[in-house]
Amino acid sequence: MKEPSSPTDGHRTDVVVVTENAQDDVEVDVDRWGALARDVLIAEAASGELTLTFVGVADILELKVEHFGDAGEHPTDVLAFPLDEGFAIVDGVPQLLGDVVVCPEVALQQASSHAGTFDDEIALLVVHGILHILGFDHASEFEQSAMQAREREHLMNYFWHGEVPDGFSFDHRTGVDS
């Protein structure tokens, strides 16, 4: 009799992505985005556990205010909270890489003026958040260029499986606040 397959069959066990959909405003395929997150972590040679959570507007605004002191009225699209450093497994337990929190409602509102489609926007936000967890930033023009190059590479390899589609942009084309 054949043993049932385990969730780690054929997969690296040193990368764990825990997903949660904590909102019901916009339909989200958490398994799809969790798989993208896992592929990006593996490509970046990271190991450990990442949490990918989808939240509503009120929750992302509350997190933004609580952690960044930004009392602005505008919610953001993605927040990244890096945790442990080193990306290693300690005694068989993955280190906690961090939490990526995405707001699908904000993503939906800005998709047409940013990445192009809702799926492209969510994919970009997931990859962007993970790269922040891994230490990438966009504070300077050089850092922004380097981060966008990594985002483009990961999206081409693990999301589009090919070239960047027409209409995709890293930059907002209108006054939409992110």
TIVO-2410 file (N, C-alpha, C; in nm, 3 decimals):
# residues 178
REC num residu      c1      c2      c3 atome chaine
REC   1      M   0.084  -0.118   0.000     N      A
REC   1      M   0.000   0.000   0.000    CA      A
REC   1      M   0.089   0.124   0.000     C      A
REC   2      K   0.055   0.218  -0.083     N      A
REC   2      K   0.131   0.342  -0.095    CA      A
REC   2      K   0.094   0.437   0.019     C      A
REC   3      E   0.199   0.497   0.077     N      A
REC   3      E   0.179   0.596   0.182    CA      A
REC   3      E   0.117   0.723   0.123     C      A
REC   4      P   0.031   0.790   0.196     N      A
REC   4      P  -0.023   0.918   0.147    CA      A
REC   4      P   0.090   1.020   0.136     C      A
REC   5      S   0.078   1.108   0.039     N      A
REC   5      S   0.182   1.210   0.023    CA      A
REC   5      S   0.170   1.313   0.133     C      A
REC   6      S   0.285   1.366   0.169     N      A
REC   6      S   0.285   1.472   0.270    CA      A
REC   6      S   0.295   1.605   0.198     C      A
REC   7      P   0.260   1.714   0.265     N      A
REC   7      P   0.265   1.844   0.199    CA      A
REC   7      P   0.406   1.884   0.158     C      A
REC   8      T   0.508   1.818   0.213     N      A
REC   8      T   0.645   1.854   0.179    CA      A
REC   8      T   0.706   1.763   0.074     C      A
REC   9      D   0.633   1.661   0.025     N      A
REC   9      D   0.688   1.573  -0.077    CA      A
REC   9      D   0.732   1.654  -0.198     C      A
REC  10      G   0.861   1.639  -0.233     N      A
REC  10      G   0.913   1.708  -0.350    CA      A
REC  10      G   0.938   1.856  -0.327     C      A
REC  11      H   0.922   1.904  -0.205     N      A
REC  11      H   0.943   2.045  -0.175    CA      A
REC  11      H   1.050   2.061  -0.069     C      A
REC  12      R   1.117   2.172  -0.073     N      A
REC  12      R   1.211   2.204   0.034    CA      A
REC  12      R   1.131   2.223   0.162     C      A
REC  13      T   1.181   2.165   0.270     N      A
REC  13      T   1.111   2.177   0.397    CA      A
REC  13      T   1.164   2.290   0.483     C      A
REC  14      D   1.266   2.363   0.432     N      A
REC  14      D   1.321   2.472   0.510    CA      A
REC  14      D   1.257   2.606   0.475     C      A
REC  15      V   1.156   2.604   0.390     N      A
REC  15      V   1.079   2.723   0.356    CA      A
REC  15      V   0.932   2.693   0.384     C      A
REC  16      V   0.875   2.771   0.474     N      A
REC  16      V   0.734   2.753   0.510    CA      A
REC  16      V   0.664   2.887   0.491     C      A
REC  17      V   0.552   2.884   0.420     N      A
REC  17      V   0.470   3.004   0.403    CA      A
REC  17      V   0.333   2.974   0.463     C      A
REC  18      V   0.296   3.051   0.562     N      A
REC  18      V   0.166   3.038   0.626    CA      A
REC  18      V   0.079   3.150   0.570     C      A
REC  19      T  -0.036   3.114   0.515     N      A
REC  19      T  -0.124   3.214   0.455    CA      A
REC  19      T  -0.254   3.225   0.534     C      A
REC  20      E  -0.309   3.346   0.531     N      A
REC  20      E  -0.439   3.368   0.594    CA      A
REC  20      E  -0.513   3.477   0.518     C      A
REC  21      N  -0.640   3.454   0.496     N      A
REC  21      N  -0.726   3.557   0.439    CA      A
REC  21      N  -0.815   3.609   0.550     C      A
REC  22      A  -0.779   3.724   0.606     N      A
REC  22      A  -0.852   3.781   0.719    CA      A
REC  22      A  -0.946   3.892   0.674     C      A
REC  23      Q  -0.990   3.886   0.550     N      A
REC  23      Q  -1.084   3.985   0.496    CA      A
REC  23      Q  -1.180   3.912   0.402     C      A
REC  24      D  -1.294   3.974   0.377     N      A
REC  24      D  -1.388   3.913   0.283    CA      A
REC  24      D  -1.441   4.014   0.183     C      A
REC  25      D  -1.368   4.124   0.166     N      A
REC  25      D  -1.411   4.227   0.071    CA      A
REC  25      D  -1.378   4.193  -0.073     C      A
REC  26      V  -1.265   4.126  -0.094     N      A
REC  26      V  -1.217   4.093  -0.228    CA      A
REC  26      V  -1.175   3.947  -0.229     C      A
REC  27      E  -1.218   3.872  -0.329     N      A
REC  27      E  -1.181   3.732  -0.339    CA      A
REC  27      E  -1.031   3.718  -0.364     C      A
REC  28      V  -0.965   3.632  -0.284     N      A
REC  28      V  -0.821   3.612  -0.293    CA      A
REC  28      V  -0.792   3.463  -0.290     C      A
REC  29      D  -0.710   3.417  -0.382     N      A
REC  29      D  -0.666   3.277  -0.386    CA      A
REC  29      D  -0.538   3.266  -0.304     C      A
REC  30      V  -0.551   3.245  -0.174     N      A
REC  30      V  -0.435   3.245  -0.085    CA      A
REC  30      V  -0.335   3.136  -0.120     C      A
REC  31      D  -0.383   3.022  -0.171     N      A
REC  31      D  -0.290   2.915  -0.209    CA      A
REC  31      D  -0.200   2.960  -0.324     C      A
REC  32      R  -0.257   3.029  -0.420     N      A
REC  32      R  -0.179   3.079  -0.534    CA      A
REC  32      R  -0.071   3.176  -0.488     C      A
REC  33      W  -0.108   3.270  -0.402     N      A
REC  33      W  -0.012   3.371  -0.357    CA      A
REC  33      W   0.087   3.311  -0.259     C      A
REC  34      G   0.047   3.212  -0.182     N      A
REC  34      G   0.142   3.142  -0.095    CA      A
REC  34      G   0.246   3.067  -0.176     C      A
REC  35      A   0.205   3.006  -0.287     N      A
REC  35      A   0.300   2.936  -0.374    CA      A
REC  35      A   0.399   3.034  -0.437     C      A
REC  36      L   0.351   3.150  -0.480     N      A
REC  36      L   0.440   3.253  -0.534    CA      A
REC  36      L   0.541   3.295  -0.427     C      A
REC  37      A   0.493   3.319  -0.307     N      A
REC  37      A   0.582   3.359  -0.197    CA      A
REC  37      A   0.689   3.255  -0.173     C      A
REC  38      R   0.650   3.129  -0.173     N      A
REC  38      R   0.744   3.020  -0.151    CA      A
REC  38      R   0.849   3.015  -0.262     C      A
REC  39      D   0.806   3.029  -0.387     N      A
REC  39      D   0.899   3.028  -0.500    CA      A
REC  39      D   1.001   3.141  -0.488     C      A
REC  40      V   0.955   3.259  -0.449     N      A
REC  40      V   1.045   3.374  -0.435    CA      A
REC  40      V   1.145   3.350  -0.322     C      A
REC  41      L   1.098   3.299  -0.209     N      A
REC  41      L   1.189   3.271  -0.098    CA      A
REC  41      L   1.295   3.170  -0.137     C      A
REC  42      I   1.256   3.065  -0.208     N      A
REC  42      I   1.352   2.964  -0.252    CA      A
REC  42      I   1.451   3.026  -0.349     C      A
REC  43      A   1.404   3.106  -0.444     N      A
REC  43      A   1.492   3.170  -0.541    CA      A
REC  43      A   1.592   3.263  -0.473     C      A
REC  44      E   1.550   3.324  -0.363     N      A
REC  44      E   1.638   3.414  -0.289    CA      A
REC  44      E   1.726   3.338  -0.188     C      A
REC  45      A   1.719   3.205  -0.191     N      A
REC  45      A   1.799   3.119  -0.102    CA      A
REC  45      A   1.770   3.146   0.046     C      A
REC  46      A   1.647   3.185   0.074     N      A
REC  46      A   1.605   3.207   0.212    CA      A
REC  46      A   1.553   3.076   0.270     C      A
REC  47      S   1.559   3.064   0.399     N      A
REC  47      S   1.493   2.953   0.466    CA      A
REC  47      S   1.432   3.006   0.594     C      A
REC  48      G   1.319   2.950   0.629     N      A
REC  48      G   1.247   2.995   0.747    CA      A
REC  48      G   1.099   3.004   0.717     C      A
REC  49      E   1.028   3.067   0.806     N      A
REC  49      E   0.882   3.076   0.795    CA      A
REC  49      E   0.839   3.220   0.771     C      A
REC  50      L   0.753   3.237   0.673     N      A
REC  50      L   0.696   3.367   0.639    CA      A
REC  50      L   0.545   3.357   0.653     C      A
REC  51      T   0.484   3.460   0.707     N      A
REC  51      T   0.339   3.468   0.714    CA      A
REC  51      T   0.292   3.569   0.611     C      A
REC  52      L   0.196   3.529   0.528     N      A
REC  52      L   0.137   3.615   0.426    CA      A
REC  52      L  -0.011   3.627   0.459     C      A
REC  53      T  -0.052   3.748   0.498     N      A
REC  53      T  -0.189   3.771   0.544    CA      A
REC  53      T  -0.256   3.877   0.458     C      A
REC  54      F  -0.379   3.852   0.420     N      A
REC  54      F  -0.460   3.946   0.344    CA      A
REC  54      F  -0.563   4.005   0.440     C      A
REC  55      V  -0.565   4.139   0.448     N      A
REC  55      V  -0.651   4.208   0.545    CA      A
REC  55      V  -0.734   4.315   0.477     C      A
REC  56      G  -0.834   4.363   0.548     N      A
REC  56      G  -0.919   4.470   0.500    CA      A
REC  56      G  -0.857   4.607   0.522     C      A
REC  57      V  -0.922   4.709   0.469     N      A
REC  57      V  -0.873   4.846   0.474    CA      A
REC  57      V  -0.854   4.893   0.619     C      A
REC  58      A  -0.952   4.870   0.704     N      A
REC  58      A  -0.943   4.916   0.844    CA      A
REC  58      A  -0.823   4.853   0.913     C      A
REC  59      D  -0.799   4.725   0.887     N      A
REC  59      D  -0.687   4.656   0.952    CA      A
REC  59      D  -0.552   4.707   0.904     C      A
REC  60      I  -0.536   4.728   0.773     N      A
REC  60      I  -0.406   4.775   0.724    CA      A
REC  60      I  -0.379   4.918   0.769     C      A
REC  61      L  -0.485   4.998   0.776     N      A
REC  61      L  -0.469   5.135   0.825    CA      A
REC  61      L  -0.428   5.133   0.973     C      A
REC  62      E  -0.490   5.046   1.050     N      A
REC  62      E  -0.456   5.035   1.193    CA      A
REC  62      E  -0.310   4.991   1.210     C      A
REC  63      L  -0.266   4.894   1.130     N      A
REC  63      L  -0.126   4.848   1.137    CA      A
REC  63      L  -0.029   4.959   1.097     C      A
REC  64      K  -0.066   5.032   0.993     N      A
REC  64      K   0.017   5.143   0.946    CA      A
REC  64      K   0.036   5.247   1.056     C      A
REC  65      V  -0.072   5.284   1.122     N      A
REC  65      V  -0.067   5.384   1.229    CA      A
REC  65      V   0.012   5.329   1.348     C      A
REC  66      E  -0.019   5.205   1.387     N      A
REC  66      E   0.045   5.144   1.505    CA      A
REC  66      E   0.195   5.129   1.489     C      A
REC  67      H   0.241   5.086   1.371     N      A
REC  67      H   0.382   5.053   1.354    CA      A
REC  67      H   0.465   5.165   1.291     C      A
REC  68      F   0.401   5.254   1.221     N      A
REC  68      F   0.477   5.358   1.150    CA      A
REC  68      F   0.437   5.498   1.193     C      A
REC  69      G   0.341   5.509   1.284     N      A
REC  69      G   0.300   5.637   1.335    CA      A
REC  69      G   0.238   5.728   1.231     C      A
REC  70      D   0.198   5.671   1.121     N      A
REC  70      D   0.139   5.749   1.012    CA      A
REC  70      D  -0.011   5.758   1.036     C      A
REC  71      A  -0.056   5.874   1.074     N      A
REC  71      A  -0.199   5.892   1.102    CA      A
REC  71      A  -0.275   5.939   0.980     C      A
REC  72      G  -0.215   5.925   0.862     N      A
REC  72      G  -0.283   5.967   0.739    CA      A
REC  72      G  -0.411   5.890   0.717     C      A
REC  73      E  -0.495   5.945   0.635     N      A
REC  73      E  -0.625   5.885   0.608    CA      A
REC  73      E  -0.617   5.770   0.509     C      A
REC  74      H  -0.506   5.759   0.438     N      A
REC  74      H  -0.497   5.663   0.329    CA      A
REC  74      H  -0.434   5.532   0.374     C      A
REC  75      P  -0.505   5.422   0.355     N      A
REC  75      P  -0.445   5.292   0.384    CA      A
REC  75      P  -0.337   5.262   0.281     C      A
REC  76      T  -0.248   5.173   0.315     N      A
REC  76      T  -0.143   5.133   0.222    CA      A
REC  76      T  -0.178   4.999   0.161     C      A
REC  77      D  -0.102   4.956   0.062     N      A
REC  77      D  -0.131   4.831  -0.008    CA      A
REC  77      D  -0.060   4.711   0.054     C      A
REC  78      V   0.062   4.730   0.105     N      A
REC  78      V   0.139   4.620   0.162    CA      A
REC  78      V   0.227   4.672   0.273     C      A
REC  79      L   0.241   4.592   0.377     N      A
REC  79      L   0.334   4.620   0.486    CA      A
REC  79      L   0.419   4.496   0.507     C      A
REC  80      A   0.545   4.518   0.541     N      A
REC  80      A   0.636   4.407   0.567    CA      A
REC  80      A   0.699   4.426   0.704     C      A
REC  81      F   0.698   4.319   0.782     N      A
REC  81      F   0.753   4.321   0.916    CA      A
REC  81      F   0.858   4.212   0.929     C      A
REC  82      P   0.986   4.245   0.902     N      A
REC  82      P   1.092   4.143   0.917    CA      A
REC  82      P   1.108   4.105   1.064     C      A
REC  83      L   1.142   3.978   1.088     N      A
REC  83      L   1.160   3.932   1.225    CA      A
REC  83      L   1.304   3.886   1.245     C      A
REC  84      D   1.328   3.756   1.250     N      A
REC  84      D   1.462   3.704   1.275    CA      A
REC  84      D   1.554   3.732   1.157     C      A
REC  85      E   1.683   3.739   1.186     N      A
REC  85      E   1.783   3.753   1.080    CA      A
REC  85      E   1.856   3.621   1.067     C      A
REC  86      G   1.913   3.596   0.950     N      A
REC  86      G   1.996   3.478   0.933    CA      A
REC  86      G   1.936   3.370   0.846     C      A
REC  87      F   1.806   3.361   0.835     N      A
REC  87      F   1.740   3.267   0.746    CA      A
REC  87      F   1.790   3.125   0.764     C      A
REC  88      A   1.777   3.068   0.882     N      A
REC  88      A   1.827   2.933   0.908    CA      A
REC  88      A   1.721   2.851   0.981     C      A
REC  89      I   1.744   2.721   0.980     N      A
REC  89      I   1.662   2.628   1.057    CA      A
REC  89      I   1.741   2.596   1.184     C      A
REC  90      V   1.681   2.615   1.299     N      A
REC  90      V   1.747   2.589   1.426    CA      A
REC  90      V   1.677   2.472   1.492     C      A
REC  91      D   1.751   2.363   1.512     N      A
REC  91      D   1.696   2.242   1.573    CA      A
REC  91      D   1.568   2.196   1.503     C      A
REC  92      G   1.568   2.203   1.371     N      A
REC  92      G   1.455   2.156   1.293    CA      A
REC  92      G   1.338   2.252   1.286     C      A
REC  93      V   1.350   2.368   1.350     N      A
REC  93      V   1.241   2.466   1.351    CA      A
REC  93      V   1.283   2.585   1.265     C      A
REC  94      P   1.200   2.621   1.166     N      A
REC  94      P   1.237   2.735   1.082    CA      A
REC  94      P   1.232   2.866   1.160     C      A
REC  95      Q   1.332   2.950   1.134     N      A
REC  95      Q   1.328   3.083   1.192    CA      A
REC  95      Q   1.212   3.160   1.131     C      A
REC  96      L   1.165   3.256   1.204     N      A
REC  96      L   1.058   3.341   1.154    CA      A
REC  96      L   1.119   3.452   1.071     C      A
REC  97      L   1.091   3.451   0.942     N      A
REC  97      L   1.142   3.555   0.853    CA      A
REC  97      L   1.066   3.685   0.874     C      A
REC  98      G   0.935   3.675   0.885     N      A
REC  98      G   0.855   3.793   0.905    CA      A
REC  98      G   0.715   3.777   0.852     C      A
REC  99      D   0.645   3.889   0.853     N      A
REC  99      D   0.506   3.893   0.810    CA      A
REC  99      D   0.491   3.991   0.695     C      A
REC 100      V   0.421   3.947   0.590     N      A
REC 100      V   0.382   4.035   0.481    CA      A
REC 100      V   0.230   4.047   0.489     C      A
REC 101      V   0.182   4.171   0.493     N      A
REC 101      V   0.039   4.197   0.505    CA      A
REC 101      V  -0.005   4.276   0.382     C      A
REC 102      V  -0.101   4.221   0.308     N      A
REC 102      V  -0.149   4.281   0.183    CA      A
REC 102      V  -0.297   4.318   0.200     C      A
REC 103      C  -0.333   4.433   0.146     N      A
REC 103      C  -0.473   4.475   0.147    CA      A
REC 103      C  -0.530   4.463   0.004     C      A
REC 104      P  -0.606   4.356  -0.025     N      A
REC 104      P  -0.660   4.337  -0.160    CA      A
REC 104      P  -0.750   4.451  -0.207     C      A
REC 105      E  -0.824   4.514  -0.115     N      A
REC 105      E  -0.914   4.622  -0.156    CA      A
REC 105      E  -0.835   4.741  -0.210     C      A
REC 106      V  -0.726   4.777  -0.143     N      A
REC 106      V  -0.640   4.885  -0.193    CA      A
REC 106      V  -0.577   4.842  -0.325     C      A
REC 107      A  -0.532   4.718  -0.332     N      A
REC 107      A  -0.472   4.666  -0.456    CA      A
REC 107      A  -0.571   4.676  -0.572     C      A
REC 108      L  -0.695   4.641  -0.547     N      A
REC 108      L  -0.798   4.648  -0.651    CA      A
REC 108      L  -0.820   4.792  -0.696     C      A
REC 109      Q  -0.822   4.884  -0.602     N      A
REC 109      Q  -0.845   5.026  -0.634    CA      A
REC 109      Q  -0.732   5.085  -0.717     C      A
REC 110      Q  -0.609   5.040  -0.695     N      A
REC 110      Q  -0.495   5.103  -0.763    CA      A
REC 110      Q  -0.440   5.021  -0.879     C      A
REC 111      A  -0.489   4.902  -0.901     N      A
REC 111      A  -0.431   4.813  -1.002    CA      A
REC 111      A  -0.423   4.876  -1.140     C      A
REC 112      S  -0.530   4.937  -1.186     N      A
REC 112      S  -0.531   4.989  -1.323    CA      A
REC 112      S  -0.435   5.106  -1.342     C      A
REC 113      S  -0.403   5.177  -1.236     N      A
REC 113      S  -0.310   5.289  -1.247    CA      A
REC 113      S  -0.169   5.252  -1.201     C      A
REC 114      H  -0.149   5.126  -1.170     N      A
REC 114      H  -0.018   5.082  -1.121    CA      A
REC 114      H   0.029   4.962  -1.202     C      A
REC 115      A   0.013   4.843  -1.149     N      A
REC 115      A   0.067   4.723  -1.215    CA      A
REC 115      A  -0.011   4.685  -1.341     C      A
REC 116      G  -0.136   4.723  -1.352     N      A
REC 116      G  -0.215   4.693  -1.471    CA      A
REC 116      G  -0.341   4.615  -1.439     C      A
REC 117      T  -0.325   4.491  -1.389     N      A
REC 117      T  -0.441   4.409  -1.353    CA      A
REC 117      T  -0.437   4.380  -1.203     C      A
REC 118      F  -0.549   4.336  -1.150     N      A
REC 118      F  -0.554   4.301  -1.008    CA      A
REC 118      F  -0.454   4.191  -0.975     C      A
REC 119      D  -0.449   4.086  -1.057     N      A
REC 119      D  -0.354   3.977  -1.030    CA      A
REC 119      D  -0.210   4.025  -1.036     C      A
REC 120      D  -0.177   4.110  -1.135     N      A
REC 120      D  -0.041   4.164  -1.143    CA      A
REC 120      D  -0.010   4.247  -1.019     C      A
REC 121      E  -0.108   4.323  -0.972     N      A
REC 121      E  -0.088   4.408  -0.854    CA      A
REC 121      E  -0.062   4.323  -0.730     C      A
REC 122      I  -0.144   4.221  -0.709     N      A
REC 122      I  -0.125   4.135  -0.591    CA      A
REC 122      I   0.010   4.065  -0.600     C      A
REC 123      A   0.045   4.013  -0.717     N      A
REC 123      A   0.174   3.946  -0.735    CA      A
REC 123      A   0.289   4.041  -0.701     C      A
REC 124      L   0.281   4.164  -0.752     N      A
REC 124      L   0.385   4.262  -0.725    CA      A
REC 124      L   0.393   4.292  -0.575     C      A
REC 125      L   0.280   4.308  -0.509     N      A
REC 125      L   0.279   4.339  -0.367    CA      A
REC 125      L   0.337   4.225  -0.284     C      A
REC 126      V   0.305   4.101  -0.320     N      A
REC 126      V   0.360   3.985  -0.249    CA      A
REC 126      V   0.512   3.983  -0.264     C      A
REC 127      V   0.560   3.996  -0.387     N      A
REC 127      V   0.705   3.993  -0.412    CA      A
REC 127      V   0.772   4.111  -0.343     C      A
REC 128      H   0.714   4.229  -0.354     N      A
REC 128      H   0.769   4.350  -0.294    CA      A
REC 128      H   0.783   4.333  -0.142     C      A
REC 129      G   0.677   4.283  -0.079     N      A
REC 129      G   0.681   4.262   0.066    CA      A
REC 129      G   0.788   4.163   0.107     C      A
REC 130      I   0.801   4.054   0.032     N      A
REC 130      I   0.903   3.953   0.063    CA      A
REC 130      I   1.042   4.012   0.051     C      A
REC 131      L   1.065   4.089  -0.054     N      A
REC 131      L   1.198   4.149  -0.071    CA      A
REC 131      L   1.230   4.244   0.045     C      A
REC 132      H   1.130   4.316   0.096     N      A
REC 132      H   1.153   4.398   0.215    CA      A
REC 132      H   1.192   4.310   0.334     C      A
REC 133      I   1.123   4.197   0.350     N      A
REC 133      I   1.156   4.104   0.458    CA      A
REC 133      I   1.302   4.060   0.448     C      A
REC 134      L   1.350   4.042   0.326     N      A
REC 134      L   1.486   3.992   0.303    CA      A
REC 134      L   1.590   4.103   0.298     C      A
REC 135      G   1.549   4.226   0.329     N      A
REC 135      G   1.646   4.334   0.342    CA      A
REC 135      G   1.654   4.433   0.227     C      A
REC 136      F   1.576   4.413   0.123     N      A
REC 136      F   1.574   4.510   0.012    CA      A
REC 136      F   1.499   4.635   0.056     C      A
REC 137      D   1.535   4.748  -0.006     N      A
REC 137      D   1.467   4.873   0.024    CA      A
REC 137      D   1.464   4.958  -0.102     C      A
REC 138      H   1.395   5.069  -0.095     N      A
REC 138      H   1.387   5.159  -0.211    CA      A
REC 138      H   1.399   5.304  -0.166     C      A
REC 139      A   1.484   5.326  -0.065     N      A
REC 139      A   1.502   5.461  -0.011    CA      A
REC 139      A   1.580   5.551  -0.107     C      A
REC 140      S   1.670   5.493  -0.183     N      A
REC 140      S   1.747   5.570  -0.280    CA      A
REC 140      S   1.712   5.522  -0.421     C      A
REC 141      E   1.750   5.601  -0.520     N      A
REC 141      E   1.724   5.562  -0.659    CA      A
REC 141      E   1.795   5.431  -0.694     C      A
REC 142      F   1.918   5.414  -0.645     N      A
REC 142      F   1.993   5.291  -0.670    CA      A
REC 142      F   1.922   5.171  -0.607     C      A
REC 143      E   1.880   5.184  -0.481     N      A
REC 143      E   1.809   5.075  -0.413    CA      A
REC 143      E   1.678   5.042  -0.485     C      A
REC 144      Q   1.607   5.145  -0.527     N      A
REC 144      Q   1.481   5.124  -0.597    CA      A
REC 144      Q   1.503   5.047  -0.727     C      A
REC 145      S   1.605   5.084  -0.802     N      A
REC 145      S   1.635   5.015  -0.928    CA      A
REC 145      S   1.670   4.868  -0.903     C      A
REC 146      A   1.751   4.844  -0.800     N      A
REC 146      A   1.790   4.706  -0.767    CA      A
REC 146      A   1.669   4.624  -0.723     C      A
REC 147      M   1.584   4.684  -0.642     N      A
REC 147      M   1.465   4.613  -0.594    CA      A
REC 147      M   1.369   4.583  -0.708     C      A
REC 148      Q   1.347   4.680  -0.794     N      A
REC 148      Q   1.256   4.659  -0.907    CA      A
REC 148      Q   1.311   4.554  -1.004     C      A
REC 149      A   1.441   4.548  -1.020     N      A
REC 149      A   1.501   4.444  -1.106    CA      A
REC 149      A   1.473   4.306  -1.049     C      A
REC 150      R   1.486   4.290  -0.916     N      A
REC 150      R   1.456   4.161  -0.851    CA      A
REC 150      R   1.307   4.130  -0.863     C      A
REC 151      E   1.222   4.231  -0.842     N      A
REC 151      E   1.077   4.210  -0.855    CA      A
REC 151      E   1.044   4.162  -0.996     C      A
REC 152      R   1.098   4.229  -1.095     N      A
REC 152      R   1.073   4.194  -1.235    CA      A
REC 152      R   1.119   4.050  -1.262     C      A
REC 153      E   1.237   4.016  -1.215     N      A
REC 153      E   1.289   3.880  -1.236    CA      A
REC 153      E   1.198   3.775  -1.174     C      A
REC 154      H   1.157   3.798  -1.050     N      A
REC 154      H   1.070   3.700  -0.983    CA      A
REC 154      H   0.933   3.690  -1.049     C      A
REC 155      L   0.877   3.803  -1.088     N      A
REC 155      L   0.747   3.801  -1.155    CA      A
REC 155      L   0.756   3.729  -1.290     C      A
REC 156      M   0.863   3.753  -1.363     N      A
REC 156      M   0.880   3.685  -1.493    CA      A
REC 156      M   0.898   3.535  -1.474     C      A
REC 157      N   0.973   3.495  -1.371     N      A
REC 157      N   1.003   3.353  -1.351    CA      A
REC 157      N   0.890   3.275  -1.284     C      A
REC 158      Y   0.821   3.336  -1.190     N      A
REC 158      Y   0.729   3.260  -1.106    CA      A
REC 158      Y   0.583   3.302  -1.115     C      A
REC 159      F   0.556   3.411  -1.184     N      A
REC 159      F   0.417   3.454  -1.197    CA      A
REC 159      F   0.374   3.454  -1.342     C      A
REC 160      W   0.442   3.531  -1.426     N      A
REC 160      W   0.405   3.536  -1.567    CA      A
REC 160      W   0.464   3.420  -1.646     C      A
REC 161      H   0.573   3.364  -1.599     N      A
REC 161      H   0.645   3.258  -1.671    CA      A
REC 161      H   0.680   3.305  -1.812     C      A
REC 162      G   0.726   3.428  -1.818     N      A
REC 162      G   0.762   3.488  -1.946    CA      A
REC 162      G   0.785   3.637  -1.930     C      A
REC 163      E   0.771   3.707  -2.038     N      A
REC 163      E   0.800   3.850  -2.041    CA      A
REC 163      E   0.696   3.934  -1.965     C      A
REC 164      V   0.737   4.055  -1.932     N      A
REC 164      V   0.650   4.151  -1.866    CA      A
REC 164      V   0.535   4.186  -1.961     C      A
REC 165      P   0.411   4.175  -1.916     N      A
REC 165      P   0.298   4.205  -2.005    CA      A
REC 165      P   0.283   4.354  -2.033     C      A
REC 166      D   0.223   4.385  -2.146     N      A
REC 166      D   0.191   4.524  -2.177    CA      A
REC 166      D   0.099   4.577  -2.068     C      A
REC 167      G   0.120   4.701  -2.031     N      A
REC 167      G   0.035   4.765  -1.931    CA      A
REC 167      G   0.089   4.755  -1.790     C      A
REC 168      F   0.192   4.669  -1.768     N      A
REC 168      F   0.249   4.657  -1.633    CA      A
REC 168      F   0.341   4.775  -1.607     C      A
REC 169      S   0.334   4.828  -1.485     N      A
REC 169      S   0.421   4.938  -1.445    CA      A
REC 169      S   0.454   4.926  -1.297     C      A
REC 170      F   0.575   4.962  -1.261     N      A
REC 170      F   0.611   4.971  -1.120    CA      A
REC 170      F   0.565   5.104  -1.061     C      A
REC 171      D   0.547   5.202  -1.147     N      A
REC 171      D   0.516   5.337  -1.102    CA      A
REC 171      D   0.369   5.370  -1.121     C      A
REC 172      H   0.314   5.441  -1.024     N      A
REC 172      H   0.176   5.486  -1.037    CA      A
REC 172      H   0.167   5.588  -1.150     C      A
REC 173      R   0.067   5.571  -1.235     N      A
REC 173      R   0.051   5.659  -1.350    CA      A
REC 173      R  -0.045   5.774  -1.324     C      A
REC 174      T  -0.111   5.772  -1.208     N      A
REC 174      T  -0.200   5.883  -1.172    CA      A
REC 174      T  -0.172   5.920  -1.028     C      A
REC 175      G  -0.256   5.999  -0.969     N      A
REC 175      G  -0.234   6.043  -0.832    CA      A
REC 175      G  -0.282   5.945  -0.726     C      A
REC 176      V  -0.295   5.818  -0.757     N      A
REC 176      V  -0.340   5.720  -0.659    CA      A
REC 176      V  -0.236   5.708  -0.549     C      A
REC 177      D  -0.278   5.712  -0.424     N      A
REC 177      D  -0.188   5.702  -0.310    CA      A
REC 177      D  -0.171   5.556  -0.271     C      A
REC 178      S  -0.048   5.516  -0.246     N      A
REC 178      S  -0.026   5.377  -0.204    CA      A
REC 178      S   0.032   5.369  -0.067     C      A
***
